[in-house]
Amino acid sequence: MKNLLKKLLTWYVLRTNRMVRIFKSICRPDGYLWAEYLKRYGGLYSMGEGCNVQANTVFTDPAYTRLGNNVHITGCTIFGHDGSVAMIRQAFGIGIDAVGKVDILDNVFIGHGSIIMPGVTIGPNAIVAAGSVVTRDVPPGSIVGGVPAKLISSVEGLIAKRLEEMKTLPWRDHPHMKGGYVGPADAELDQARIAYWYGNPKSEESTHEGRGQ
């Protein structure tokens, strides 16, 4: 019954753009579903295909923001204007226009807590590390991070590093790994990972009990 309610509510919101707060609270839409909602009603300049945008992402000026294909955005803030101009206008009587587009091209990942300032282009094929403040263009194929964000590595370099690391992981040949990463929702893989990192909790518990006797 609950799943049916969620499906009906999702259908209704995507069709009417009403009851959005209730939809977010009850359905807890994943990034793909929220991107679908934003594509219809978010006011973005445009959005490509296959995007994943978490619902806690903030677009201050969505009309100034363009997303390409396969853009993945975790909870971050994307600015299209400089809010200090309001203070300057009131303090000095000077009217200044300080706005800019944010152009996020194909195959880009933006990490949690990042701040993207107006007037930048990101990608294609680029990664912004969590907690970064992006104040200038992010070159194609690069990884940036920090405050302000600076070049860390290349995406090609990261892929090569991760492939080498994969060779040491005991779950690398797990059937669920075929076709790419499987996240925390896969309980079987989670157990394999946890056992590798922490060992068997029951065995540890037994050991501690034995030491206490």
Secondary structure, 3 states (H helix, E strand, C coil): CHHHHHHHHHHHHHHHCCCHHHHHHHHCCCHHHHHHHHHHHCCCCEECCCCEECCCCEECCHHHEEECCCEEECCCEECCECCHHHHHHHHHCCCCCCECCEEECCCEEECCCCEECCCEEECCCEEECCCCEECCCECCCEEEECCCCEEEEEHHHHHHHHHHHHCCCCCCCCHHHCCCCCCCCCHHHHHHHHHHHHCCHHHHHHHHHHHHC
